[in-house]
Amino acid sequence: MSFTLHGIGVSSGIAIGRAHLVSHAQLEVPHLEIPKAAVPQEQARFDAARDHVRTELEALSSHMPDKAPAEYEAFINVHRMILDDDMLAGEPRRLIATQFCNAEWALKQQMDALLAQFEAIEDPYLRERKTDVKQVVERVLAALLLDSASTAAISVPEEGSILVARDLSPADVILFKQHRFASFITDLGGTTSHTAIVARSLGIPSIVALHHARELVRENETLIVDGSHGVVIVNPDESVLAEYRLRQEEWDLERQKLRRLTTTRAATLDGTRIELHANIELPEDVVAARSSGAAGIGLFRTEFLYLNRRDLPSEDEQYEAYRSVAEAMEGLPVTIRTFDLGADKALETVERVAANPALGLRAIRLCLAEPQMFHGQLRAILRASVHGRVRILIPMLSSRQELTQTLAAIDLAKRSLDADRISYDPQVPVGGMIEIPAAALSLSTFTQRLDFLSIGTNDLIQYTLAIDRTDDAVSHLYDPLHPAVLQLVSGIIQSAHKAGKPVAVCGEMAGDVTLTRLLLGFGLRQFSMHPANLLEVKQAVLKSDLVDSAQIARRMLKTDDPEKLYGLLEKLNA
């Protein structure tokens, strides 16, 4: 029977292949009563399963690819610690002895108890740590069930497979990165999840937030994954397969054509130069940025150096990361954003529970609350500035007081480097992200003292519309064409130009080719996006007429009718 599933497309393109189920769903666990005399034997089975999983994790760690990000090793270490924690190592053994039950049932009971405790935590990030517990438990359960008819154990996917999972752990991703597969789809995740980031870095069509795919899809069923539209078709008939094979060929052909634009100068039809920069999460992403023809790094999300590890990266470790990017860009600008931790990207060593972390201690607020950590990062960025055209970008500024404190922290870092006789560029440009409506509405506070601005449209839309962008239950309300959003984005660009300050857009709007001409019409001349989107945006720029774009953009700013807005957008992109 053929049916269709809908989720969030996080990496565009079309994949056609056989489903390969990855067991990070609830496993079928039998409940068996055992005689008292069998308790030691059952406890030994449990211990052997844990030993098996520990060996698996050690093998993953020792066979890690040379270019694997450091955060993956940290993920594996977290899973090791969970595996050896008494709540998972000791409590199931006690349940076996007191309830005379099989090891699988004891472990499942303990997992359910732990997950219930996580669900009671208000902080969304801390709640999501339950995923790590589930992944470790399910590995142990898979080891226990190896002798049964269960197919729960993770196996190596065949080339061209489409991975279907409840969720994917980083340890699994390390394994799968060594094999060629066509796509993956998951029940959980969002556009900013680790799964989505990996999908974009691999350049494969992928979909998250499908909710029930792992329950409904069966092993080896034929799947069509349309990452551009967030659609999965299960068991398509021959006519649908033929249609999507044709679409796949057309997509691949378009990608090949776009690669011809890599060295083409980005300019509109009247010759106006447009700067197209790349967003990166890790130093190795520079390869994709350079191959896409990026004119610079418009956003280096440094918080990914901090995530999923127990210790903070040292100043030297950060310096090496920033230096490597600056050198690899060979004189092109590199904008390094100070860490934007908090909300959905919490730091394990700075755990705080907040009712609404997106409105709490995050980004620059957290930096100023943790001055020693901030000081180390600022020193590392400044040290790297002698190796290229480095710029410092401050996230989530909202007030003059924050700006004053931030600039003072940068001055302090400079003085400490002077005292240590360490060289740096004393004229490093400092910019601010405009992603809070309060900052957008009081822009002169920032244009007076900053060298450049960058509009973070993801959070600007979230805060303007009061919508949690990580919650797929309200994702349909997340609207970059909302009149209030358009007024704010246009107003920021115009105010920055009047103040003589460069301004860029580095959020998802910059990489959305349907919005390229609208942003050009607003006066934007610098975009920063994921490397995978850059050539498509460049193609739109090359075909754009600035006079026509500005005229239609002005008309869009004068209407609040959604139908008229989308009609004008279609006209703009015709």
C-alpha positions as a Python dict, from the first residue, in 0.01 Angstrom:
ca = {
    (1, 'M'): (0, 0, 0),
    (2, 'S'): (131, 343, -93),
    (3, 'F'): (102, 640, 143),
    (4, 'T'): (261, 980, 202),
    (5, 'L'): (424, 1134, 509),
    (6, 'H'): (493, 1504, 565),
    (7, 'G'): (771, 1657, 772),
    (8, 'I'): (1027, 1938, 764),
    (9, 'G'): (1267, 1928, 472),
    (10, 'V'): (1612, 2021, 601),
    (11, 'S'): (1817, 1945, 291),
    (12, 'S'): (1680, 1979, -62),
    (13, 'G'): (1681, 1728, -343),
    (14, 'I'): (1518, 1395, -426),
    (15, 'A'): (1631, 1050, -315),
    (16, 'I'): (1487, 715, -420),
    (17, 'G'): (1593, 397, -242),
    (18, 'R'): (1516, 112, -6),
    (19, 'A'): (1432, 180, 357),
    (20, 'H'): (1689, 77, 616),
    (21, 'L'): (1544, 93, 966),
    (22, 'V'): (1768, 219, 1244),
    (23, 'S'): (1665, 106, 1590),
    (24, 'H'): (1622, 417, 1790),
    (25, 'A'): (1254, 351, 1837),
    (26, 'Q'): (1089, 171, 2127),
    (27, 'L'): (1207, -189, 2110),
    (28, 'E'): (968, -477, 2171),
    (29, 'V'): (1064, -594, 2520),
    (30, 'P'): (924, -920, 2665),
    (31, 'H'): (829, -943, 3033),
    (32, 'L'): (938, -1280, 3167),
    (33, 'E'): (937, -1420, 3521),
    (34, 'I'): (1253, -1603, 3620),
    (35, 'P'): (1322, -1838, 3915),
    (36, 'K'): (1524, -1702, 4201),
    (37, 'A'): (1811, -1935, 4115),
    (38, 'A'): (1837, -1776, 3769),
    (39, 'V'): (1894, -1422, 3900),
    (40, 'P'): (2277, -1436, 3887),
    (41, 'Q'): (2266, -1571, 3531),
    (42, 'E'): (2024, -1295, 3423),
    (43, 'Q'): (2240, -1027, 3587),
    (44, 'A'): (2537, -1172, 3400),
    (45, 'R'): (2341, -1139, 3072),
    (46, 'F'): (2279, -774, 3154),
    (47, 'D'): (2646, -712, 3238),
    (48, 'A'): (2756, -882, 2914),
    (49, 'A'): (2522, -661, 2710),
    (50, 'R'): (2665, -349, 2872),
    (51, 'D'): (3017, -475, 2801),
    (52, 'H'): (2917, -530, 2437),
    (53, 'V'): (2790, -175, 2404),
    (54, 'R'): (3100, -37, 2573),
    (55, 'T'): (3312, -224, 2320),
    (56, 'E'): (3099, -78, 2037),
    (57, 'L'): (3153, 276, 2165),
    (58, 'E'): (3524, 220, 2208),
    (59, 'A'): (3545, 87, 1851),
    (60, 'L'): (3362, 394, 1720),
    (61, 'S'): (3601, 619, 1908),
    (62, 'S'): (3916, 440, 1794),
    (63, 'H'): (3806, 424, 1429),
    (64, 'M'): (3688, 781, 1406),
    (65, 'P'): (3764, 943, 1067),
    (66, 'D'): (4054, 1187, 1071),
    (67, 'K'): (3832, 1480, 976),
    (68, 'A'): (3549, 1401, 1216),
    (69, 'P'): (3450, 1708, 1427),
    (70, 'A'): (3572, 1706, 1786),
    (71, 'E'): (3211, 1723, 1909),
    (72, 'Y'): (3150, 1365, 1791),
    (73, 'E'): (3411, 1230, 2033),
    (74, 'A'): (3235, 1426, 2307),
    (75, 'F'): (2903, 1262, 2215),
    (76, 'I'): (3056, 916, 2249),
    (77, 'N'): (3207, 1008, 2585),
    (78, 'V'): (2865, 1122, 2710),
    (79, 'H'): (2716, 786, 2609),
    (80, 'R'): (2997, 604, 2788),
    (81, 'M'): (2927, 798, 3108),
    (82, 'I'): (2554, 721, 3087),
    (83, 'L'): (2632, 352, 3029),
    (84, 'D'): (2847, 338, 3345),
    (85, 'D'): (2621, 550, 3564),
    (86, 'D'): (2472, 355, 3854),
    (87, 'M'): (2120, 452, 3750),
    (88, 'L'): (2165, 232, 3443),
    (89, 'A'): (2445, 2, 3553),
    (90, 'G'): (2319, -85, 3901),
    (91, 'E'): (1944, -28, 3926),
    (92, 'P'): (1841, -284, 3659),
    (93, 'R'): (2049, -550, 3842),
    (94, 'R'): (1857, -471, 4160),
    (95, 'L'): (1523, -493, 3975),
    (96, 'I'): (1620, -836, 3839),
    (97, 'A'): (1695, -953, 4192),
    (98, 'T'): (1385, -806, 4357),
    (99, 'Q'): (1122, -858, 4087),
    (100, 'F'): (1261, -1184, 3943),
    (101, 'C'): (1225, -1044, 3590),
    (102, 'N'): (1433, -1073, 3277),
    (103, 'A'): (1710, -818, 3209),
    (104, 'E'): (1526, -656, 2915),
    (105, 'W'): (1220, -580, 3127),
    (106, 'A'): (1427, -446, 3417),
    (107, 'L'): (1620, -215, 3187),
    (108, 'K'): (1301, -96, 3014),
    (109, 'Q'): (1140, -18, 3351),
    (110, 'Q'): (1442, 183, 3460),
    (111, 'M'): (1451, 373, 3129),
    (112, 'D'): (1083, 465, 3162),
    (113, 'A'): (1144, 591, 3517),
    (114, 'L'): (1438, 803, 3408),
    (115, 'L'): (1251, 947, 3108),
    (116, 'A'): (961, 1045, 3333),
    (117, 'Q'): (1204, 1240, 3549),
    (118, 'F'): (1342, 1419, 3242),
    (119, 'E'): (990, 1505, 3124),
    (120, 'A'): (926, 1684, 3455),
    (121, 'I'): (1216, 1923, 3389),
    (122, 'E'): (1096, 2260, 3262),
    (123, 'D'): (1405, 2352, 3063),
    (124, 'P'): (1358, 2223, 2702),
    (125, 'Y'): (1728, 2151, 2649),
    (126, 'L'): (1762, 1950, 2969),
    (127, 'R'): (1444, 1760, 2880),
    (128, 'E'): (1602, 1664, 2551),
    (129, 'R'): (1894, 1498, 2732),
    (130, 'K'): (1654, 1206, 2767),
    (131, 'T'): (1740, 1129, 2404),
    (132, 'D'): (2094, 1032, 2506),
    (133, 'V'): (1958, 802, 2776),
    (134, 'K'): (1719, 635, 2529),
    (135, 'Q'): (1992, 584, 2273),
    (136, 'V'): (2222, 415, 2526),
    (137, 'V'): (1943, 198, 2668),
    (138, 'E'): (1831, 90, 2322),
    (139, 'R'): (2187, -14, 2234),
    (140, 'V'): (2195, -234, 2545),
    (141, 'L'): (1849, -373, 2465),
    (142, 'A'): (1962, -449, 2111),
    (143, 'A'): (2258, -643, 2252),
    (144, 'L'): (2026, -835, 2487),
    (145, 'L'): (1789, -918, 2203),
    (146, 'L'): (2057, -1034, 1958),
    (147, 'D'): (1959, -1400, 2017),
    (148, 'S'): (1592, -1333, 1948),
    (149, 'A'): (1411, -1280, 1619),
    (150, 'S'): (1441, -905, 1667),
    (151, 'T'): (1616, -704, 1400),
    (152, 'A'): (1687, -429, 1645),
    (153, 'A'): (2064, -429, 1617),
    (154, 'I'): (2205, -150, 1404),
    (155, 'S'): (2359, -274, 1084),
    (156, 'V'): (2559, -110, 811),
    (157, 'P'): (2332, 36, 542),
    (158, 'E'): (2372, -66, 181),
    (159, 'E'): (2484, 195, -69),
    (160, 'G'): (2186, 402, -178),
    (161, 'S'): (1977, 314, 130),
    (162, 'I'): (1745, 561, 296),
    (163, 'L'): (1789, 553, 673),
    (164, 'V'): (1467, 564, 875),
    (165, 'A'): (1503, 640, 1245),
    (166, 'R'): (1324, 780, 1544),
    (167, 'D'): (1638, 988, 1591),
    (168, 'L'): (2006, 952, 1501),
    (169, 'S'): (2282, 975, 1757),
    (170, 'P'): (2620, 1129, 1665),
    (171, 'A'): (2782, 790, 1726),
    (172, 'D'): (2561, 642, 1453),
    (173, 'V'): (2635, 936, 1224),
    (174, 'I'): (3008, 866, 1254),
    (175, 'L'): (2943, 509, 1145),
    (176, 'F'): (2711, 608, 862),
    (177, 'K'): (2942, 882, 731),
    (178, 'Q'): (3181, 607, 625),
    (179, 'H'): (2920, 462, 388),
    (180, 'R'): (2732, 605, 93),
    (181, 'F'): (2360, 633, 156),
    (182, 'A'): (2103, 840, -29),
    (183, 'S'): (1908, 1011, 248),
    (184, 'F'): (1777, 985, 601),
    (185, 'I'): (1442, 1064, 756),
    (186, 'T'): (1366, 1091, 1128),
    (187, 'D'): (1062, 1127, 1349),
    (188, 'L'): (1229, 1388, 1568),
    (189, 'G'): (1439, 1696, 1504),
    (190, 'G'): (1408, 2044, 1359),
    (191, 'T'): (1584, 2265, 1109),
    (192, 'T'): (1860, 2343, 1361),
    (193, 'S'): (1904, 1992, 1502),
    (194, 'H'): (2231, 1800, 1470),
    (195, 'T'): (2058, 1568, 1225),
    (196, 'A'): (1969, 1859, 999),
    (197, 'I'): (2321, 2003, 1019),
    (198, 'V'): (2473, 1669, 919),
    (199, 'A'): (2225, 1634, 632),
    (200, 'R'): (2320, 1974, 493),
    (201, 'S'): (2690, 1909, 537),
    (202, 'L'): (2658, 1579, 347),
    (203, 'G'): (2446, 1743, 79),
    (204, 'I'): (2180, 1470, 82),
    (205, 'P'): (1801, 1524, 76),
    (206, 'S'): (1662, 1467, 425),
    (207, 'I'): (1347, 1523, 626),
    (208, 'V'): (1290, 1548, 1002),
    (209, 'A'): (983, 1581, 1231),
    (210, 'L'): (789, 1304, 1053),
    (211, 'H'): (661, 1178, 1392),
    (212, 'H'): (554, 826, 1286),
    (213, 'A'): (782, 721, 1000),
    (214, 'R'): (975, 469, 1211),
    (215, 'E'): (649, 296, 1310),
    (216, 'L'): (490, 295, 964),
    (217, 'V'): (781, 220, 730),
    (218, 'R'): (904, -137, 692),
    (219, 'E'): (1254, -264, 611),
    (220, 'N'): (1336, -263, 236),
    (221, 'E'): (1022, -76, 134),
    (222, 'T'): (1077, 162, -156),
    (223, 'L'): (1085, 527, -51),
    (224, 'I'): (1088, 859, -233),
    (225, 'V'): (1229, 1144, -23),
    (226, 'D'): (1154, 1493, -154),
    (227, 'G'): (1366, 1709, 72),
    (228, 'S'): (1262, 2026, -109),
    (229, 'H'): (897, 1984, -8),
    (230, 'G'): (930, 1771, 309),
    (231, 'V'): (744, 1476, 155),
    (232, 'V'): (810, 1102, 186),
    (233, 'I'): (622, 862, -43),
    (234, 'V'): (617, 500, 76),
    (235, 'N'): (576, 218, -178),
    (236, 'P'): (506, 446, -476),
    (237, 'D'): (352, 294, -788),
    (238, 'E'): (542, 282, -1117),
    (239, 'S'): (395, 605, -1252),
    (240, 'V'): (494, 801, -941),
    (241, 'L'): (840, 643, -946),
    (242, 'A'): (886, 741, -1309),
    (243, 'E'): (778, 1099, -1237),
    (244, 'Y'): (1020, 1136, -945),
    (245, 'R'): (1307, 974, -1133),
    (246, 'L'): (1259, 1242, -1396),
    (247, 'R'): (1249, 1511, -1127),
    (248, 'Q'): (1565, 1365, -974),
    (249, 'E'): (1746, 1381, -1308),
    (250, 'E'): (1632, 1740, -1357),
    (251, 'W'): (1748, 1831, -1005),
    (252, 'D'): (2091, 1674, -1059),
    (253, 'L'): (2125, 1851, -1393),
    (254, 'E'): (2040, 2187, -1233),
    (255, 'R'): (2300, 2125, -961),
    (256, 'Q'): (2562, 2057, -1228),
    (257, 'K'): (2470, 2374, -1414),
    (258, 'L'): (2491, 2579, -1095),
    (259, 'R'): (2847, 2461, -1033),
    (260, 'R'): (2949, 2654, -1342),
    (261, 'L'): (2871, 2974, -1151),
    (262, 'T'): (3128, 2905, -878),
    (263, 'T'): (3383, 3154, -1012),
    (264, 'T'): (3128, 3396, -1161),
    (265, 'R'): (3118, 3742, -1004),
    (266, 'A'): (2790, 3794, -815),
    (267, 'A'): (2628, 4104, -965),
    (268, 'T'): (2279, 4215, -1071),
    (269, 'L'): (2185, 4292, -1432),
    (270, 'D'): (2294, 4656, -1390),
    (271, 'G'): (2636, 4548, -1260),
    (272, 'T'): (2580, 4611, -887),
    (273, 'R'): (2814, 4388, -686),
    (274, 'I'): (2646, 4159, -431),
    (275, 'E'): (2851, 3982, -165),
    (276, 'L'): (2752, 3622, -100),
    (277, 'H'): (2910, 3477, 214),
    (278, 'A'): (2881, 3137, 380),
    (279, 'N'): (2764, 3030, 726),
    (280, 'I'): (2970, 2758, 893),
    (281, 'E'): (2948, 2561, 1217),
    (282, 'L'): (3290, 2393, 1228),
    (283, 'P'): (3633, 2470, 1078),
    (284, 'E'): (3610, 2183, 828),
    (285, 'D'): (3301, 2347, 675),
    (286, 'V'): (3539, 2593, 507),
    (287, 'V'): (3594, 2335, 232),
    (288, 'A'): (3228, 2356, 129),
    (289, 'A'): (3234, 2736, 160),
    (290, 'R'): (3532, 2768, -74),
    (291, 'S'): (3396, 2517, -326),
    (292, 'S'): (3069, 2713, -344),
    (293, 'G'): (3257, 3030, -436),
    (294, 'A'): (3174, 3216, -114),
    (295, 'A'): (3323, 3566, -94),
    (296, 'G'): (3384, 3519, 277),
    (297, 'I'): (3252, 3364, 596),
    (298, 'G'): (2958, 3574, 706),
    (299, 'L'): (2883, 3372, 1018),
    (300, 'F'): (3104, 3127, 1206),
    (301, 'R'): (2876, 2975, 1471),
    (302, 'T'): (3142, 2916, 1736),
    (303, 'E'): (2903, 2760, 1989),
    (304, 'F'): (2942, 2428, 1806),
    (305, 'L'): (3295, 2416, 1948),
    (306, 'Y'): (3139, 2423, 2298),
    (307, 'L'): (2850, 2180, 2264),
    (308, 'N'): (2831, 1819, 2382),
    (309, 'R'): (3141, 1819, 2595),
    (310, 'R'): (3205, 1829, 2967),
    (311, 'D'): (3501, 2064, 2948),
    (312, 'L'): (3526, 2405, 2790),
    (313, 'P'): (3750, 2439, 2485),
    (314, 'S'): (4069, 2608, 2592),
    (315, 'E'): (4180, 2944, 2454),
    (316, 'D'): (4449, 2769, 2250),
    (317, 'E'): (4201, 2516, 2110),
    (318, 'Q'): (3970, 2797, 2002),
    (319, 'Y'): (4259, 2997, 1859),
    (320, 'E'): (4363, 2703, 1642),
    (321, 'A'): (4006, 2664, 1513),
    (322, 'Y'): (3969, 3033, 1429),
    (323, 'R'): (4320, 3054, 1283),
    (324, 'S'): (4258, 2757, 1054),
    (325, 'V'): (3945, 2921, 913),
    (326, 'A'): (4113, 3260, 867),
    (327, 'E'): (4408, 3104, 684),
    (328, 'A'): (4189, 2879, 470),
    (329, 'M'): (3990, 3180, 347),
    (330, 'E'): (4315, 3338, 217),
    (331, 'G'): (4239, 3703, 285),
    (332, 'L'): (3861, 3688, 244),
    (333, 'P'): (3662, 3821, 542),
    (334, 'V'): (3580, 3584, 829),
    (335, 'T'): (3306, 3693, 1069),
    (336, 'I'): (3334, 3504, 1398),
    (337, 'R'): (3025, 3521, 1617),
    (338, 'T'): (3089, 3493, 1989),
    (339, 'F'): (2915, 3188, 2127),
    (340, 'D'): (2536, 3192, 2106),
    (341, 'L'): (2471, 2941, 2381),
    (342, 'G'): (2151, 2909, 2581),
    (343, 'A'): (1795, 2831, 2468),
    (344, 'D'): (1826, 2510, 2260),
    (345, 'K'): (2207, 2512, 2273),
    (346, 'A'): (2290, 2486, 2642),
    (347, 'L'): (2635, 2438, 2786),
    (348, 'E'): (2677, 2136, 3010),
    (349, 'T'): (2907, 2320, 3248),
    (350, 'V'): (2664, 2612, 3280),
    (351, 'E'): (2331, 2442, 3339),
    (352, 'R'): (2042, 2665, 3437),
    (353, 'V'): (1673, 2579, 3439),
    (354, 'A'): (1446, 2847, 3293),
    (355, 'A'): (1076, 2841, 3212),
    (356, 'N'): (1145, 2991, 2869),
    (357, 'P'): (1516, 2969, 2786),
    (358, 'A'): (1473, 3148, 2451),
    (359, 'L'): (1396, 3459, 2657),
    (360, 'G'): (1647, 3389, 2930),
    (361, 'L'): (2021, 3388, 2987),
    (362, 'R'): (2159, 3320, 2641),
    (363, 'A'): (2403, 3457, 2381),
    (364, 'I'): (2564, 3787, 2491),
    (365, 'R'): (2372, 3778, 2818),
    (366, 'L'): (2538, 3450, 2907),
    (367, 'C'): (2875, 3579, 2787),
    (368, 'L'): (2855, 3879, 3018),
    (369, 'A'): (2739, 3655, 3304),
    (370, 'E'): (3040, 3426, 3249),
    (371, 'P'): (3321, 3681, 3198),
    (372, 'Q'): (3609, 3435, 3231),
    (373, 'M'): (3471, 3212, 2957),
    (374, 'F'): (3398, 3516, 2739),
    (375, 'H'): (3745, 3657, 2800),
    (376, 'G'): (3909, 3338, 2676),
    (377, 'Q'): (3707, 3339, 2357),
    (378, 'L'): (3774, 3705, 2285),
    (379, 'R'): (4148, 3653, 2331),
    (380, 'A'): (4137, 3355, 2094),
    (381, 'I'): (3952, 3551, 1825),
    (382, 'L'): (4187, 3848, 1858),
    (383, 'R'): (4494, 3622, 1835),
    (384, 'A'): (4353, 3471, 1515),
    (385, 'S'): (4303, 3816, 1364),
    (386, 'V'): (4668, 3833, 1252),
    (387, 'H'): (4606, 3537, 1019),
    (388, 'G'): (4334, 3694, 804),
    (389, 'R'): (4050, 3947, 782),
    (390, 'V'): (3876, 3852, 1105),
    (391, 'R'): (3568, 4033, 1235),
    (392, 'I'): (3390, 3988, 1570),
    (393, 'L'): (3011, 3956, 1574),
    (394, 'I'): (2808, 3988, 1895),
    (395, 'P'): (2474, 3802, 1909),
    (396, 'M'): (2143, 3911, 2064),
    (397, 'L'): (2230, 4267, 2162),
    (398, 'S'): (1930, 4455, 2298),
    (399, 'S'): (2050, 4760, 2491),
    (400, 'R'): (2318, 5027, 2519),
    (401, 'Q'): (2428, 4882, 2852),
    (402, 'E'): (2499, 4542, 2695),
    (403, 'L'): (2691, 4705, 2413),
    (404, 'T'): (2900, 4912, 2655),
    (405, 'Q'): (2985, 4605, 2865),
    (406, 'T'): (3072, 4404, 2554),
    (407, 'L'): (3306, 4667, 2412),
    (408, 'A'): (3470, 4695, 2754),
    (409, 'A'): (3525, 4318, 2756),
    (410, 'I'): (3690, 4339, 2413),
    (411, 'D'): (3916, 4620, 2535),
    (412, 'L'): (4009, 4413, 2840),
    (413, 'A'): (4101, 4119, 2616),
    (414, 'K'): (4321, 4348, 2406),
    (415, 'R'): (4497, 4483, 2714),
    (416, 'S'): (4564, 4134, 2844),
    (417, 'L'): (4718, 4037, 2509),
    (418, 'D'): (4930, 4352, 2520),
    (419, 'A'): (5050, 4256, 2865),
    (420, 'D'): (5141, 3908, 2736),
    (421, 'R'): (5306, 4062, 2429),
    (422, 'I'): (5084, 3861, 2194),
    (423, 'S'): (5012, 4022, 1859),
    (424, 'Y'): (4663, 4088, 1721),
    (425, 'D'): (4493, 4331, 1484),
    (426, 'P'): (4401, 4633, 1700),
    (427, 'Q'): (4150, 4747, 1437),
    (428, 'V'): (3942, 4428, 1433),
    (429, 'P'): (3590, 4533, 1324),
    (430, 'V'): (3316, 4465, 1579),
    (431, 'G'): (2958, 4413, 1469),
    (432, 'G'): (2627, 4324, 1625),
    (433, 'M'): (2346, 4089, 1535),
    (434, 'I'): (2008, 4254, 1514),
    (435, 'E'): (1766, 3979, 1610),
    (436, 'I'): (1559, 4134, 1886),
    (437, 'P'): (1278, 4379, 1793),
    (438, 'A'): (1398, 4621, 2061),
    (439, 'A'): (1735, 4646, 1888),
    (440, 'A'): (1571, 4691, 1548),
    (441, 'L'): (1355, 4974, 1682),
    (442, 'S'): (1646, 5156, 1847),
    (443, 'L'): (1909, 5091, 1581),
    (444, 'S'): (2095, 5420, 1625),
    (445, 'T'): (2214, 5292, 1963),
    (446, 'F'): (2419, 5032, 1775),
    (447, 'T'): (2512, 5209, 1451),
    (448, 'Q'): (2688, 5479, 1653),
    (449, 'R'): (2938, 5239, 1810),
    (450, 'L'): (2955, 4929, 1590),
    (451, 'D'): (3139, 4879, 1262),
    (452, 'F'): (2878, 4660, 1091),
    (453, 'L'): (2544, 4487, 1145),
    (454, 'S'): (2408, 4143, 1068),
    (455, 'I'): (2035, 4065, 1074),
    (456, 'G'): (1961, 3730, 1236),
    (457, 'T'): (1622, 3668, 1078),
    (458, 'N'): (1562, 3332, 1250),
    (459, 'D'): (1537, 3483, 1597),
    (460, 'L'): (1402, 3817, 1474),
    (461, 'I'): (1098, 3636, 1332),
    (462, 'Q'): (1070, 3417, 1642),
    (463, 'Y'): (1066, 3711, 1880),
    (464, 'T'): (851, 3936, 1661),
    (465, 'L'): (579, 3676, 1612),
    (466, 'A'): (615, 3510, 1956),
    (467, 'I'): (666, 3167, 1795),
    (468, 'D'): (910, 2902, 1916),
    (469, 'R'): (1087, 2817, 1590),
    (470, 'T'): (1197, 2477, 1725),
    (471, 'D'): (838, 2366, 1795),
    (472, 'D'): (689, 2202, 1486),
    (473, 'A'): (340, 2236, 1640),
    (474, 'V'): (347, 2608, 1559),
    (475, 'S'): (593, 2603, 1270),
    (476, 'H'): (314, 2693, 1025),
    (477, 'L'): (291, 3033, 1199),
    (478, 'Y'): (659, 3107, 1143),
    (479, 'D'): (624, 3351, 853),
    (480, 'P'): (909, 3558, 704),
    (481, 'L'): (650, 3742, 493),
    (482, 'H'): (453, 3867, 791),
    (483, 'P'): (411, 4246, 739),
    (484, 'A'): (577, 4320, 1076),
    (485, 'V'): (881, 4113, 981),
    (486, 'L'): (912, 4282, 642),
    (487, 'Q'): (886, 4627, 801),
    (488, 'L'): (1157, 4544, 1053),
    (489, 'V'): (1400, 4390, 801),
    (490, 'S'): (1353, 4673, 552),
    (491, 'G'): (1383, 4935, 827),
    (492, 'I'): (1709, 4788, 959),
    (493, 'I'): (1865, 4783, 612),
    (494, 'Q'): (1761, 5141, 534),
    (495, 'S'): (1873, 5275, 874),
    (496, 'A'): (2210, 5102, 845),
    (497, 'H'): (2265, 5255, 501),
    (498, 'K'): (2179, 5604, 631),
    (499, 'A'): (2431, 5556, 911),
    (500, 'G'): (2695, 5439, 663),
    (501, 'K'): (2725, 5095, 821),
    (502, 'P'): (2751, 4768, 622),
    (503, 'V'): (2460, 4534, 688),
    (504, 'A'): (2407, 4166, 603),
    (505, 'V'): (2133, 3907, 650),
    (506, 'C'): (2267, 3579, 790),
    (507, 'G'): (1946, 3396, 883),
    (508, 'E'): (1745, 3146, 678),
    (509, 'M'): (1592, 3429, 474),
    (510, 'A'): (1933, 3488, 313),
    (511, 'G'): (1945, 3135, 174),
    (512, 'D'): (1581, 3126, 58),
    (513, 'V'): (1601, 3193, -315),
    (514, 'T'): (1235, 3297, -326),
    (515, 'L'): (1326, 3595, -104),
    (516, 'T'): (1649, 3698, -279),
    (517, 'R'): (1495, 3967, -501),
    (518, 'L'): (1280, 4095, -214),
    (519, 'L'): (1591, 4151, -1),
    (520, 'L'): (1768, 4312, -297),
    (521, 'G'): (1467, 4540, -334),
    (522, 'F'): (1500, 4637, 32),
    (523, 'G'): (1857, 4745, -45),
    (524, 'L'): (2049, 4445, 89),
    (525, 'R'): (2388, 4395, -73),
    (526, 'Q'): (2539, 4125, 152),
    (527, 'F'): (2391, 3779, 213),
    (528, 'S'): (2529, 3496, 426),
    (529, 'M'): (2390, 3143, 403),
    (530, 'H'): (2471, 2774, 415),
    (531, 'P'): (2712, 2688, 131),
    (532, 'A'): (2457, 2451, -24),
    (533, 'N'): (2227, 2746, -102),
    (534, 'L'): (2487, 2989, -230),
    (535, 'L'): (2498, 2907, -602),
    (536, 'E'): (2120, 2904, -636),
    (537, 'V'): (2103, 3247, -472),
    (538, 'K'): (2384, 3368, -698),
    (539, 'Q'): (2187, 3258, -1003),
    (540, 'A'): (1888, 3463, -882),
    (541, 'V'): (2113, 3765, -825),
    (542, 'L'): (2255, 3744, -1178),
    (543, 'K'): (1903, 3757, -1322),
    (544, 'S'): (1775, 4038, -1098),
    (545, 'D'): (1685, 4392, -1197),
    (546, 'L'): (1730, 4622, -897),
    (547, 'V'): (1488, 4889, -1018),
    (548, 'D'): (1204, 4640, -1067),
    (549, 'S'): (1288, 4461, -741),
    (550, 'A'): (1281, 4786, -540),
    (551, 'Q'): (951, 4890, -694),
    (552, 'I'): (771, 4567, -608),
    (553, 'A'): (937, 4551, -264),
    (554, 'R'): (794, 4894, -183),
    (555, 'R'): (449, 4773, -283),
    (556, 'M'): (486, 4471, -57),
    (557, 'L'): (568, 4695, 238),
    (558, 'K'): (239, 4882, 187),
    (559, 'T'): (8, 4582, 216),
    (560, 'D'): (-92, 4355, 501),
    (561, 'D'): (-304, 4122, 287),
    (562, 'P'): (-133, 3778, 274),
    (563, 'E'): (-281, 3695, -67),
    (564, 'K'): (-157, 4023, -215),
    (565, 'L'): (186, 3972, -55),
    (566, 'Y'): (230, 3627, -207),
    (567, 'G'): (94, 3752, -539),
    (568, 'L'): (351, 4033, -545),
    (569, 'L'): (625, 3788, -448),
    (570, 'E'): (530, 3565, -742),
    (571, 'K'): (542, 3869, -970),
    (572, 'L'): (881, 3962, -827),
    (573, 'N'): (1020, 3616, -901),
    (574, 'A'): (859, 3578, -1243),
}
